[in-house]
Amino acid sequence: MVIFFIFIIGLIAGSFLNVCIYRIPREKSLLYPPSHCPQCENPIKWFDNIPLVSYLLLKGKCRFCHHSISIRYPLVEALTGILFSLSYFFHPSLNILFFKNLIFISFLIPIFFIDLEKKIIPNSLSYGLIISGIIFGILTRSFFSSLWGAGLASAIFLAIYLVGYLLLREEGIGMGDIKMAMGIGTFLGWKISLVAFFISFLFGAVVAILLLLTGLKKRKDKLPFAPFLTSGALISLFYGERLLHLYLTL
């Protein structure tokens, strides 16, 4: 029963994250104007704004102009609900660590989709991730672990940035990725962050090779890295300790 309630909360949070994904990169207010169709600009009624349900009832189209609604909207809502539920499944207690995970997820999801679409990571989200991680580090008595995580992330990603710039004369990674990695470090601590970064680089390498082999991307084409960082961070959030233990026991 509790996990179902958390799933509903996740759907509602996902609806708000959709607002963030659309408005933050366009530098629009998150509060005003109220939700409206980006095509015809008609306000969306409350009964057309119920997470998942309204999308299905409207068959993925605006009630007024019948323009297609992006599949991203129900996807973000469902993904947020599932990840919130997983947080409780792995840590079945409504304590500070549980809420820390929810905040972490709530930053990662909009960063994932904004970077995927716009190839940018807004400073408001990356700085918010860093500051929130440090605050939760203080609240959970893991402040120094958060600082070490941020320091390790900045060292690794700055090194990649400098190597790419000095050897290839181009940015191997963006400054937004560096700031995002620091935020991940503050939430996960330095040990689990290493697992997250390894998974991110592994995923990134595999996808890049596949895209090159299929001809969908050329060698100098750039890929947004935040989706890989997000994937690595989320996997490490739930399985990081187990993966680290598995590695150490091999």
Secondary structure, 3 states (H helix, E strand, C coil): CHHHHHHHHHHHHHHHHHHHHHHCCCCCCCCCCCCECCCCCCECCHHHCCCCHHHHHCCCECCCCCCECCCHHHHHHHHHHHHHHHHHHHCCCCCHHHHHHHHHHHHHHHHHHHHHHHCCCCHHHHHHHHHHHHHHHHHCCCHHHHHHHHHHHHHHHHHHHHHHHHHHCCCCCCHHHHHHHHHHHHHHHHHHHHHHHHHHHHHHHHHHHHHHHHCCCCCCCCCCCHHHHHHHHHHHHHHHHHHHHHHHHC
